[in-house]
Amino acid sequence: MEKQYFREYSPILEREMEWKVYGRRGRPVLFIPCQDGRFFDFEDFGMASAWSPWISSGQVMVFAIDTLDKETWSNKGGDPYWRIRRHEQWVQYITDEMVPKIREMACRRNGWKEPPGVLTFGCSLGATHAVNLYFRRPDLFNGTLALSGIYTADYGFDGYMDDLVYLNSPIHYMENLPEDHPYIPIFNSQRAAICVGQGPWEQPATTYALADILRRKDIHTWVDIWGRDSAHDWPWWFQQASYFLPWLLGKK
């Protein structure tokens, strides 16, 4: 498959950021690594191979980026006020810097005139970030594949709450989403899949809670609970990606 590496300065983050594109054309996908991971984890841990049928056939282009988890969600000894603001800068980096680049490249390579939406994808904490981006900005992100995530910011901020922690905690803000919110028809016109297992190292409680919220709000997201043999590990995520992708990439 075609691969292209980038290293560019981010004015929002005030640092160099690295990313890589897998594939030549197709629907754009934003891959967010697991906790403290790097952009190259998509390839190094074998996920690029799992996605290869869809990348090589030109159905998707995957944009693998870096997180700032070591400064934010994982930095438990740091000031939570500062950490969540740094995380919010990373969210802004994605929405204001990366998404325009992704859309421009997708349009150029596919010959599209209209900027496409972007599918978010991640496993573990990457799934947390993927779901958060999708639910906060369905105008930019037109689907998600989230595997083995935790959907409350309590995981990173241990009970600390302010307005920005709330905005990055899907369990909290989706619970309070008004039933007539204009985002709900957008969600229901798109495809999103959230999956968790019940096996070793999985923590499904927040997925259960999110599924209940979505059901009560009549938001048609596919939340799938796998069995007690399904572990929080790459081999299972490969299987789940292969299982959900045909549906996610199919026509509504």
Accessible surface in RSA format (square Angstrom, percent):
REM  Atomic radii and reference values for relative SASA: ProtOr
REM  Chains: A
REM  Algorithm: Lee & Richards
REM  Probe-radius: 1.40
REM  Slices: 20
REM RES _ NUM      All-atoms   Total-Side   Main-Chain    Non-polar    All polar
REM                ABS   REL    ABS   REL    ABS   REL    ABS   REL    ABS   REL
RES MET A   1    87.08  45.1  16.06  10.6  71.03 169.1  30.32  25.8  56.76  75.2
RES GLU A   2    68.51  39.3  52.39  39.6  16.12  38.4  38.01  73.5  30.51  24.9
RES LYS A   3    94.95  46.3  65.49  40.2  29.46  70.1  32.83  29.6  62.12  66.2
RES GLN A   4    72.09  40.3  67.68  49.5   4.41  10.5  23.93  50.9  48.16  36.5
RES TYR A   5   107.19  50.0  84.29  48.0  22.90  59.6  76.82  57.7  30.37  37.4
RES PHE A   6    38.56  19.3  34.64  21.5   3.92  10.2  38.56  23.4   0.00   0.0
RES ARG A   7   137.88  57.9 110.93  56.5  26.94  64.2  36.05  49.3 101.83  61.7
RES GLU A   8    61.13  35.1  55.84  42.2   5.29  12.6  30.95  59.9  30.18  24.6
RES TYR A   9   119.13  55.6 102.04  58.1  17.09  44.5  79.11  59.4  40.02  49.3
RES SER A  10     1.48   1.3   0.67   0.9   0.81   1.9   1.48   3.2   0.00   0.0
RES PRO A  11    92.91  67.7  78.42  71.5  14.49  52.7  80.61  66.6  12.31  76.5
RES ILE A  12    39.66  22.6  25.52  19.0  14.14  34.1  32.21  23.2   7.45  20.2
RES LEU A  13     2.39   1.3   0.00   0.0   2.39   6.0   0.10   0.1   2.29   6.2
RES GLU A  14   134.37  77.1 112.27  84.9  22.10  52.6  24.11  46.6 110.26  90.0
RES ARG A  15    85.72  36.0  79.56  40.6   6.16  14.7  32.12  43.9  53.60  32.5
RES GLU A  16    71.17  40.9  62.84  47.5   8.33  19.8  30.07  58.2  41.09  33.6
RES MET A  17     2.56   1.3   2.11   1.4   0.45   1.1   2.56   2.2   0.00   0.0
RES GLU A  18    32.09  18.4  31.66  24.0   0.42   1.0   2.59   5.0  29.49  24.1
RES TRP A  19     5.78   2.3   5.78   2.8   0.00   0.0   3.76   2.0   2.02   3.3
RES LYS A  20    42.06  20.5  42.06  25.8   0.00   0.0   6.76   6.1  35.30  37.6
RES VAL A  21     1.10   0.7   0.38   0.3   0.72   1.7   0.38   0.3   0.72   1.9
RES TYR A  22     0.05   0.0   0.05   0.0   0.00   0.0   0.00   0.0   0.05   0.1
RES GLY A  23     2.45   3.0   0.00   N/A   2.45   3.0   1.75   4.8   0.70   1.6
RES ARG A  24   131.93  55.4 129.14  65.8   2.79   6.6  33.33  45.5  98.60  59.8
RES ARG A  25   114.16  47.9 114.08  58.2   0.08   0.2  30.32  41.4  83.84  50.8
RES GLY A  26     5.59   6.9   0.00   N/A   5.59   6.9   5.59  15.3   0.00   0.0
RES ARG A  27    51.91  21.8  49.80  25.4   2.10   5.0  30.19  41.3  21.71  13.2
RES PRO A  28     0.22   0.2   0.22   0.2   0.00   0.0   0.22   0.2   0.00   0.0
RES VAL A  29     0.00   0.0   0.00   0.0   0.00   0.0   0.00   0.0   0.00   0.0
RES LEU A  30     0.00   0.0   0.00   0.0   0.00   0.0   0.00   0.0   0.00   0.0
RES PHE A  31     0.87   0.4   0.87   0.5   0.00   0.0   0.87   0.5   0.00   0.0
RES ILE A  32     0.02   0.0   0.00   0.0   0.02   0.1   0.00   0.0   0.02   0.1
RES PRO A  33     0.00   0.0   0.00   0.0   0.00   0.0   0.00   0.0   0.00   0.0
RES CYS A  34    23.63  17.9  23.25  25.9   0.37   0.9  20.25  51.3   3.38   3.6
RES GLN A  35    61.28  34.3  43.57  31.8  17.72  42.2  15.24  32.4  46.04  34.9
RES ASP A  36    52.36  36.7  39.64  39.5  12.72  30.1  12.82  30.2  39.54  39.4
RES GLY A  37    11.61  14.3   0.00   N/A  11.61  14.3   9.08  24.9   2.52   5.7
RES ARG A  38    84.56  35.5  84.47  43.1   0.08   0.2  39.19  53.6  45.37  27.5
RES PHE A  39    12.59   6.3  12.59   7.8   0.00   0.0  12.59   7.6   0.00   0.0
RES PHE A  40    78.15  39.1  78.15  48.4   0.00   0.0  78.15  47.4   0.00   0.0
RES ASP A  41    14.47  10.1  14.47  14.4   0.00   0.0   0.26   0.6  14.21  14.2
RES PHE A  42     0.00   0.0   0.00   0.0   0.00   0.0   0.00   0.0   0.00   0.0
RES GLU A  43    54.92  31.5  44.20  33.4  10.73  25.5  18.31  35.4  36.61  29.9
RES ASP A  44   104.74  73.4  66.93  66.6  37.82  89.4  26.30  61.9  78.44  78.2
RES PHE A  45   101.53  50.8  87.27  54.1  14.26  37.1  92.86  56.3   8.67  24.8
RES GLY A  46    22.14  27.3   0.00   N/A  22.14  27.3  19.73  54.1   2.41   5.4
RES MET A  47     0.00   0.0   0.00   0.0   0.00   0.0   0.00   0.0   0.00   0.0
RES ALA A  48     6.24   5.7   6.24   9.6   0.00   0.0   6.24   8.8   0.00   0.0
RES SER A  49    84.67  71.6  70.01  93.4  14.66  33.8  35.97  76.6  48.70  68.2
RES ALA A  50    17.81  16.4   3.58   5.5  14.24  32.4  14.88  21.0   2.93   7.8
RES TRP A  51     0.00   0.0   0.00   0.0   0.00   0.0   0.00   0.0   0.00   0.0
RES SER A  52    32.26  27.3  32.26  43.1   0.00   0.0  11.53  24.6  20.73  29.0
RES PRO A  53    81.12  59.1  64.59  58.9  16.53  60.1  75.76  62.5   5.36  33.3
RES TRP A  54    32.56  13.1  32.56  15.8   0.00   0.0  20.38  10.9  12.17  19.7
RES ILE A  55     4.22   2.4   0.39   0.3   3.83   9.2   0.39   0.3   3.83  10.4
RES SER A  56    77.31  65.3  40.36  53.9  36.95  85.1  38.89  82.8  38.42  53.8
RES SER A  57    69.83  59.0  31.73  42.3  38.10  87.8  43.65  92.9  26.19  36.7
RES GLY A  58    18.25  22.5   0.00   N/A  18.25  22.5   6.50  17.8  11.75  26.3
RES GLN A  59    86.22  48.2  73.76  53.9  12.46  29.7  32.53  69.2  53.70  40.7
RES VAL A  60     0.00   0.0   0.00   0.0   0.00   0.0   0.00   0.0   0.00   0.0
RES MET A  61     0.00   0.0   0.00   0.0   0.00   0.0   0.00   0.0   0.00   0.0
RES VAL A  62     0.00   0.0   0.00   0.0   0.00   0.0   0.00   0.0   0.00   0.0
RES PHE A  63     0.04   0.0   0.04   0.0   0.00   0.0   0.04   0.0   0.00   0.0
RES ALA A  64     0.00   0.0   0.00   0.0   0.00   0.0   0.00   0.0   0.00   0.0
RES ILE A  65     0.00   0.0   0.00   0.0   0.00   0.0   0.00   0.0   0.00   0.0
RES ASP A  66     3.35   2.3   3.33   3.3   0.03   0.1   1.69   4.0   1.66   1.7
RES THR A  67    13.66   9.7   1.52   1.5  12.14  28.9   0.29   0.4  13.37  20.2
RES LEU A  68     7.26   4.0   1.73   1.2   5.53  13.9   5.58   3.9   1.68   4.5
RES ASP A  69     2.51   1.8   1.68   1.7   0.83   2.0   0.00   0.0   2.51   2.5
RES LYS A  70   147.52  72.0 132.16  81.1  15.36  36.6  76.44  68.8  71.08  75.7
RES GLU A  71    51.70  29.7  48.44  36.6   3.27   7.8  32.53  62.9  19.17  15.7
RES THR A  72     1.57   1.1   1.57   1.6   0.00   0.0   0.07   0.1   1.51   2.3
RES TRP A  73     1.83   0.7   1.53   0.7   0.30   0.7   1.53   0.8   0.30   0.5
RES SER A  74    32.55  27.5  11.77  15.7  20.78  47.9  13.75  29.3  18.80  26.3
RES ASN A  75    51.37  35.4  45.55  44.0   5.81  14.0   7.58  18.3  43.78  42.3
RES LYS A  76   102.15  49.8  77.25  47.4  24.90  59.3  49.99  45.0  52.17  55.6
RES GLY A  77    83.90 103.5   0.00   N/A  83.90 103.5  42.35 116.2  41.54  93.0
RES GLY A  78    20.98  25.9   0.00   N/A  20.98  25.9  15.56  42.7   5.42  12.1
RES ASP A  79    82.16  57.5  67.87  67.5  14.29  33.8  33.62  79.1  48.54  48.4
RES PRO A  80    36.91  26.9  36.91  33.6   0.00   0.0  36.91  30.5   0.00   0.0
RES TYR A  81   118.74  55.4 118.74  67.6   0.00   0.0  79.60  59.8  39.14  48.3
RES TRP A  82   123.28  49.5 121.94  59.0   1.35   3.2  93.47  49.8  29.82  48.4
RES ARG A  83     6.11   2.6   6.11   3.1   0.00   0.0   0.04   0.1   6.08   3.7
RES ILE A  84     0.00   0.0   0.00   0.0   0.00   0.0   0.00   0.0   0.00   0.0
RES ARG A  85    65.24  27.4  62.86  32.0   2.37   5.6  39.72  54.3  25.51  15.5
RES ARG A  86    33.25  14.0  30.87  15.7   2.39   5.7   6.75   9.2  26.50  16.1
RES HIS A  87     2.58   1.4   2.53   1.8   0.05   0.1   0.39   0.4   2.19   2.5
RES GLU A  88    36.15  20.8  36.01  27.2   0.14   0.3  21.24  41.1  14.90  12.2
RES GLN A  89    70.91  39.7  69.99  51.1   0.93   2.2  14.69  31.3  56.23  42.6
RES TRP A  90     3.48   1.4   3.48   1.7   0.00   0.0   3.48   1.9   0.00   0.0
RES VAL A  91     8.21   5.4   8.21   7.4   0.00   0.0   8.21   7.1   0.00   0.0
RES GLN A  92    82.18  46.0  79.95  58.4   2.23   5.3  17.77  37.8  64.41  48.8
RES TYR A  93     4.53   2.1   4.53   2.6   0.00   0.0   3.72   2.8   0.81   1.0
RES ILE A  94     0.00   0.0   0.00   0.0   0.00   0.0   0.00   0.0   0.00   0.0
RES THR A  95    14.21  10.1   7.58   7.7   6.63  15.8   1.83   2.5  12.38  18.7
RES ASP A  96    77.14  54.0  55.31  55.0  21.84  51.6  20.13  47.4  57.01  56.9
RES GLU A  97    23.78  13.7  17.95  13.6   5.83  13.9  20.52  39.7   3.26   2.7
RES MET A  98     0.62   0.3   0.62   0.4   0.00   0.0   0.00   0.0   0.62   0.8
RES VAL A  99     1.96   1.3   1.96   1.8   0.00   0.0   1.96   1.7   0.00   0.0
RES PRO A 100    66.95  48.8  57.46  52.4   9.49  34.5  62.94  52.0   4.01  24.9
RES LYS A 101    68.14  33.2  62.29  38.2   5.85  13.9  49.02  44.1  19.12  20.4
RES ILE A 102     0.00   0.0   0.00   0.0   0.00   0.0   0.00   0.0   0.00   0.0
RES ARG A 103    53.18  22.3  53.02  27.0   0.16   0.4  10.33  14.1  42.85  26.0
RES GLU A 104    91.78  52.7  83.50  63.2   8.28  19.7  59.80 115.7  31.98  26.1
RES MET A 105    12.20   6.3  12.20   8.1   0.00   0.0  12.20  10.4   0.00   0.0
RES ALA A 106     0.00   0.0   0.00   0.0   0.00   0.0   0.00   0.0   0.00   0.0
RES CYS A 107    21.47  16.2  19.77  22.0   1.71   4.0  14.32  36.3   7.15   7.7
RES ARG A 108   144.85  60.8 114.38  58.3  30.47  72.6  72.70  99.4  72.15  43.7
RES ARG A 109    50.10  21.0  25.95  13.2  24.15  57.5  16.54  22.6  33.57  20.3
RES ASN A 110    36.22  25.0   8.39   8.1  27.82  67.0   6.37  15.3  29.85  28.8
RES GLY A 111    65.31  80.5   0.00   N/A  65.31  80.5  35.69  97.9  29.62  66.3
RES TRP A 112    98.62  39.6  83.93  40.6  14.70  34.5  65.03  34.7  33.59  54.5
RES LYS A 113   196.41  95.8 163.62 100.4  32.79  78.1 112.06 100.9  84.35  89.8
RES GLU A 114   137.87  79.2 132.02  99.9   5.86  13.9  61.59 119.1  76.28  62.3
RES PRO A 115    75.18  54.8  58.70  53.5  16.48  59.9  58.70  48.5  16.48 102.4
RES PRO A 116    21.95  16.0  12.77  11.6   9.18  33.4  21.95  18.1   0.00   0.0
RES GLY A 117    15.11  18.6   0.00   N/A  15.11  18.6   5.08  13.9  10.04  22.5
RES VAL A 118     0.00   0.0   0.00   0.0   0.00   0.0   0.00   0.0   0.00   0.0
RES LEU A 119     0.05   0.0   0.05   0.0   0.00   0.0   0.05   0.0   0.00   0.0
RES THR A 120     0.00   0.0   0.00   0.0   0.00   0.0   0.00   0.0   0.00   0.0
RES PHE A 121     0.00   0.0   0.00   0.0   0.00   0.0   0.00   0.0   0.00   0.0
RES GLY A 122     0.00   0.0   0.00   N/A   0.00   0.0   0.00   0.0   0.00   0.0
RES CYS A 123     0.73   0.6   0.32   0.4   0.41   1.0   0.32   0.8   0.41   0.4
RES SER A 124    21.86  18.5  19.57  26.1   2.29   5.3   3.76   8.0  18.10  25.4
RES LEU A 125     6.11   3.4   3.05   2.2   3.06   7.7   4.56   3.2   1.54   4.2
RES GLY A 126     0.00   0.0   0.00   N/A   0.00   0.0   0.00   0.0   0.00   0.0
RES ALA A 127     0.00   0.0   0.00   0.0   0.00   0.0   0.00   0.0   0.00   0.0
RES THR A 128     1.72   1.2   1.72   1.7   0.00   0.0   1.33   1.8   0.39   0.6
RES HIS A 129     2.42   1.3   1.54   1.1   0.88   2.3   0.98   1.0   1.43   1.7
RES ALA A 130     0.00   0.0   0.00   0.0   0.00   0.0   0.00   0.0   0.00   0.0
RES VAL A 131     0.00   0.0   0.00   0.0   0.00   0.0   0.00   0.0   0.00   0.0
RES ASN A 132     3.85   2.7   3.85   3.7   0.00   0.0   1.34   3.2   2.51   2.4
RES LEU A 133     2.28   1.3   2.19   1.6   0.09   0.2   2.28   1.6   0.00   0.0
RES TYR A 134     0.83   0.4   0.83   0.5   0.00   0.0   0.00   0.0   0.83   1.0
RES PHE A 135     4.75   2.4   0.16   0.1   4.59  12.0   0.16   0.1   4.59  13.1
RES ARG A 136    47.30  19.9  36.12  18.4  11.18  26.6  14.19  19.4  33.10  20.1
RES ARG A 137    79.80  33.5  79.80  40.7   0.00   0.0  25.02  34.2  54.78  33.2
RES PRO A 138     2.49   1.8   0.00   0.0   2.49   9.0   0.00   0.0   2.49  15.5
RES ASP A 139    71.64  50.2  47.57  47.3  24.07  56.9  34.81  81.9  36.83  36.7
RES LEU A 140    19.47  10.8  19.16  13.7   0.31   0.8  19.47  13.7   0.00   0.0
RES PHE A 141     0.00   0.0   0.00   0.0   0.00   0.0   0.00   0.0   0.00   0.0
RES ASN A 142    42.02  29.0  39.72  38.4   2.30   5.5  10.63  25.6  31.39  30.3
RES GLY A 143     0.00   0.0   0.00   N/A   0.00   0.0   0.00   0.0   0.00   0.0
RES THR A 144     0.06   0.0   0.06   0.1   0.00   0.0   0.06   0.1   0.00   0.0
RES LEU A 145     0.00   0.0   0.00   0.0   0.00   0.0   0.00   0.0   0.00   0.0
RES ALA A 146     0.00   0.0   0.00   0.0   0.00   0.0   0.00   0.0   0.00   0.0
RES LEU A 147     0.00   0.0   0.00   0.0   0.00   0.0   0.00   0.0   0.00   0.0
RES SER A 148     2.83   2.4   0.05   0.1   2.78   6.4   0.00   0.0   2.83   4.0
RES GLY A 149     0.89   1.1   0.00   N/A   0.89   1.1   0.11   0.3   0.78   1.7
RES ILE A 150    25.12  14.3  24.38  18.2   0.74   1.8  24.38  17.6   0.74   2.0
RES TYR A 151     0.13   0.1   0.13   0.1   0.00   0.0   0.00   0.0   0.13   0.2
RES THR A 152    18.19  12.9  17.78  18.0   0.41   1.0  17.92  24.1   0.27   0.4
RES ALA A 153     0.40   0.4   0.26   0.4   0.14   0.3   0.40   0.6   0.00   0.0
RES ASP A 154    64.14  44.9  59.21  58.9   4.94  11.7  19.91  46.8  44.24  44.1
RES TYR A 155    75.79  35.4  63.89  36.3  11.91  31.0  45.96  34.5  29.83  36.8
RES GLY A 156     0.00   0.0   0.00   N/A   0.00   0.0   0.00   0.0   0.00   0.0
RES PHE A 157     3.98   2.0   0.20   0.1   3.77   9.8   0.27   0.2   3.70  10.6
RES ASP A 158   100.07  70.1  65.96  65.7  34.11  80.7  37.92  89.3  62.15  62.0
RES GLY A 159    57.22  70.6   0.00   N/A  57.22  70.6  30.81  84.6  26.41  59.1
RES TYR A 160    67.61  31.6  58.18  33.1   9.42  24.5  57.68  43.3   9.92  12.2
RES MET A 161    83.07  43.0  56.20  37.2  26.87  64.0  56.20  47.8  26.87  35.6
RES ASP A 162    31.33  21.9  19.45  19.4  11.87  28.1  31.03  73.0   0.30   0.3
RES ASP A 163    95.76  67.1  82.74  82.4  13.02  30.8  46.08 108.5  49.68  49.5
RES LEU A 164    29.53  16.4  29.53  21.1   0.00   0.0  29.53  20.7   0.00   0.0
RES VAL A 165     0.52   0.3   0.52   0.5   0.00   0.0   0.52   0.5   0.00   0.0
RES TYR A 166    68.91  32.2  68.91  39.2   0.00   0.0  57.27  43.0  11.64  14.4
RES LEU A 167    72.36  40.3  72.36  51.8   0.00   0.0  72.36  50.8   0.00   0.0
RES ASN A 168     0.49   0.3   0.00   0.0   0.49   1.2   0.00   0.0   0.49   0.5
RES SER A 169     0.00   0.0   0.00   0.0   0.00   0.0   0.00   0.0   0.00   0.0
RES PRO A 170     0.10   0.1   0.10   0.1   0.00   0.0   0.10   0.1   0.00   0.0
RES ILE A 171    31.39  17.9  30.52  22.7   0.86   2.1  30.52  22.0   0.86   2.3
RES HIS A 172    58.60  32.0  54.65  38.0   3.95  10.1  34.70  35.8  23.90  27.8
RES TYR A 173    23.23  10.8  19.77  11.3   3.45   9.0  19.77  14.9   3.45   4.3
RES MET A 174     1.51   0.8   1.51   1.0   0.00   0.0   0.00   0.0   1.51   2.0
RES GLU A 175    68.79  39.5  63.86  48.3   4.93  11.7  33.73  65.2  35.06  28.6
RES ASN A 176    95.34  65.8  72.50  70.1  22.84  55.0  23.72  57.1  71.62  69.2
RES LEU A 177    19.53  10.9  17.30  12.4   2.23   5.6  19.15  13.5   0.38   1.0
RES PRO A 178    72.11  52.6  61.18  55.8  10.92  39.7  72.11  59.5   0.00   0.0
RES GLU A 179   136.77  78.5 112.78  85.3  23.99  57.1  36.77  71.1 100.00  81.6
RES ASP A 180   128.23  89.8  99.51  99.0  28.72  67.9  50.10 117.9  78.13  77.9
RES HIS A 181    47.46  25.9  44.06  30.6   3.40   8.7  19.94  20.6  27.52  32.0
RES PRO A 182    97.53  71.1  86.47  78.8  11.06  40.2  93.20  76.9   4.33  26.9
RES TYR A 183    56.15  26.2  56.15  31.9   0.00   0.0  33.83  25.4  22.32  27.5
RES ILE A 184    14.62   8.3  14.62  10.9   0.00   0.0  14.62  10.5   0.00   0.0
RES PRO A 185    87.39  63.7  76.27  69.5  11.12  40.4  81.85  67.6   5.54  34.4
RES ILE A 186    57.60  32.8  54.45  40.6   3.16   7.6  57.49  41.4   0.11   0.3
RES PHE A 187     4.89   2.4   1.11   0.7   3.78   9.8   1.11   0.7   3.78  10.8
RES ASN A 188    33.38  23.0  23.25  22.5  10.13  24.4  13.05  31.4  20.33  19.7
RES SER A 189    71.10  60.1  49.38  65.9  21.72  50.0  43.69  93.0  27.42  38.4
RES GLN A 190    26.32  14.7  19.25  14.1   7.07  16.8  13.76  29.3  12.56   9.5
RES ARG A 191    42.01  17.6  39.30  20.0   2.71   6.5   8.00  10.9  34.01  20.6
RES ALA A 192     2.38   2.2   1.53   2.4   0.84   1.9   1.53   2.2   0.84   2.2
RES ALA A 193     0.00   0.0   0.00   0.0   0.00   0.0   0.00   0.0   0.00   0.0
RES ILE A 194     0.22   0.1   0.22   0.2   0.00   0.0   0.22   0.2   0.00   0.0
RES CYS A 195     0.16   0.1   0.00   0.0   0.16   0.4   0.00   0.0   0.16   0.2
RES VAL A 196     0.72   0.5   0.72   0.7   0.00   0.0   0.72   0.6   0.00   0.0
RES GLY A 197     0.00   0.0   0.00   N/A   0.00   0.0   0.00   0.0   0.00   0.0
RES GLN A 198    60.55  33.9  42.81  31.3  17.74  42.2   5.14  10.9  55.41  42.0
RES GLY A 199    11.37  14.0   0.00   N/A  11.37  14.0   4.89  13.4   6.48  14.5
RES PRO A 200    68.08  49.6  56.45  51.5  11.63  42.3  67.39  55.6   0.69   4.3
RES TRP A 201   178.22  71.5 149.48  72.4  28.74  67.5 133.65  71.3  44.57  72.3
RES GLU A 202    18.26  10.5   0.64   0.5  17.63  42.0   0.29   0.6  17.98  14.7
RES GLN A 203   106.85  59.8  98.50  72.0   8.35  19.9  34.08  72.5  72.77  55.2
RES PRO A 204    28.34  20.7  28.34  25.8   0.00   0.0  28.34  23.4   0.00   0.0
RES ALA A 205    70.15  64.5  64.15  99.0   5.99  13.6  65.26  91.9   4.89  12.9
RES THR A 206    24.06  17.1  23.18  23.5   0.88   2.1  23.83  32.0   0.24   0.4
RES THR A 207     0.38   0.3   0.38   0.4   0.00   0.0   0.15   0.2   0.22   0.3
RES TYR A 208    97.79  45.7  89.88  51.1   7.90  20.6  81.51  61.3  16.28  20.1
RES ALA A 209    42.37  39.0  32.80  50.6   9.57  21.8  41.33  58.2   1.04   2.8
RES LEU A 210     0.40   0.2   0.40   0.3   0.00   0.0   0.40   0.3   0.00   0.0
RES ALA A 211    30.51  28.1  25.07  38.7   5.44  12.4  25.72  36.2   4.79  12.7
RES ASP A 212    55.25  38.7  51.28  51.0   3.97   9.4  22.90  53.9  32.35  32.3
RES ILE A 213     5.26   3.0   5.26   3.9   0.00   0.0   5.26   3.8   0.00   0.0
RES LEU A 214     2.91   1.6   2.91   2.1   0.00   0.0   2.91   2.0   0.00   0.0
RES ARG A 215   161.46  67.8 140.30  71.5  21.16  50.4  78.80 107.7  82.66  50.1
RES ARG A 216   107.76  45.2  82.95  42.3  24.82  59.1  53.52  73.1  54.24  32.9
RES LYS A 217    25.59  12.5  19.33  11.9   6.26  14.9   2.96   2.7  22.63  24.1
RES ASP A 218    90.83  63.6  88.68  88.3   2.16   5.1  29.71  69.9  61.13  61.0
RES ILE A 219     6.92   3.9   0.10   0.1   6.82  16.4   0.10   0.1   6.82  18.5
RES HIS A 220   106.50  58.2  86.53  60.1  19.97  51.1  75.10  77.4  31.40  36.5
RES THR A 221    19.97  14.2   2.42   2.5  17.55  41.8   1.15   1.5  18.82  28.5
RES TRP A 222    77.72  31.2  70.12  33.9   7.60  17.8  64.17  34.2  13.55  22.0
RES VAL A 223    33.32  21.9   8.44   7.6  24.88  59.9   8.44   7.3  24.88  67.5
RES ASP A 224    32.48  22.8  31.96  31.8   0.53   1.2   0.53   1.2  31.96  31.9
RES ILE A 225    62.14  35.4  36.77  27.4  25.37  61.1  36.77  26.5  25.37  68.8
RES TRP A 226    46.13  18.5  40.54  19.6   5.59  13.1  43.37  23.1   2.76   4.5
RES GLY A 227    33.69  41.6   0.00   N/A  33.69  41.6  24.59  67.5   9.11  20.4
RES ARG A 228   187.36  78.7 172.16  87.8  15.21  36.2  66.66  91.1 120.70  73.2
RES ASP A 229    98.89  69.3  81.19  80.8  17.70  41.9  45.85 107.9  53.04  52.9
RES SER A 230     0.26   0.2   0.26   0.4   0.00   0.0   0.26   0.6   0.00   0.0
RES ALA A 231     9.77   9.0   9.60  14.8   0.17   0.4   9.60  13.5   0.17   0.5
RES HIS A 232    47.49  26.0  37.48  26.1  10.01  25.6  29.37  30.3  18.13  21.1
RES ASP A 233    56.79  39.8  55.88  55.6   0.91   2.1   6.31  14.9  50.48  50.3
RES TRP A 234    32.80  13.2  32.80  15.9   0.00   0.0  21.63  11.5  11.17  18.1
RES PRO A 235    74.01  53.9  71.05  64.8   2.96  10.8  72.00  59.4   2.01  12.5
RES TRP A 236    54.57  21.9  54.57  26.4   0.00   0.0  37.55  20.0  17.02  27.6
RES TRP A 237     7.59   3.0   7.59   3.7   0.00   0.0   7.59   4.0   0.00   0.0
RES PHE A 238    54.53  27.3  53.90  33.4   0.63   1.6  54.14  32.8   0.40   1.1
RES GLN A 239    94.81  53.0  85.24  62.3   9.57  22.8  36.44  77.6  58.37  44.3
RES GLN A 240     0.14   0.1   0.14   0.1   0.00   0.0   0.00   0.0   0.14   0.1
RES ALA A 241     0.00   0.0   0.00   0.0   0.00   0.0   0.00   0.0   0.00   0.0
RES SER A 242    49.61  41.9  41.28  55.1   8.32  19.2  27.18  57.9  22.42  31.4
RES TYR A 243   117.17  54.7  98.35  56.0  18.83  49.0  71.51  53.7  45.66  56.3
RES PHE A 244     0.00   0.0   0.00   0.0   0.00   0.0   0.00   0.0   0.00   0.0
RES LEU A 245     0.00   0.0   0.00   0.0   0.00   0.0   0.00   0.0   0.00   0.0
RES PRO A 246    75.89  55.3  60.03  54.7  15.86  57.6  65.13  53.8  10.76  66.9
RES TRP A 247    81.90  32.9  74.37  36.0   7.53  17.7  61.29  32.7  20.61  33.4
RES LEU A 248     1.96   1.1   0.25   0.2   1.71   4.3   0.25   0.2   1.71   4.6
RES LEU A 249    36.32  20.2   8.56   6.1  27.75  69.8   9.36   6.6  26.95  72.5
RES GLY A 250    33.86  41.8   0.00   N/A  33.86  41.8  24.03  66.0   9.82  22.0
RES LYS A 251   197.44  96.3 172.47 105.8  24.98  59.5 120.46 108.4  76.98  82.0
RES LYS A 252   146.31  71.4  86.85  53.3  59.46 141.6  83.38  75.1  62.92  67.0
END  Absolute sums over single chains surface
CHAIN  1 A    10552.7       8482.4       2070.2       5816.2       4736.5
END  Absolute sums over all chains
TOTAL         10552.7       8482.4       2070.2       5816.2       4736.5
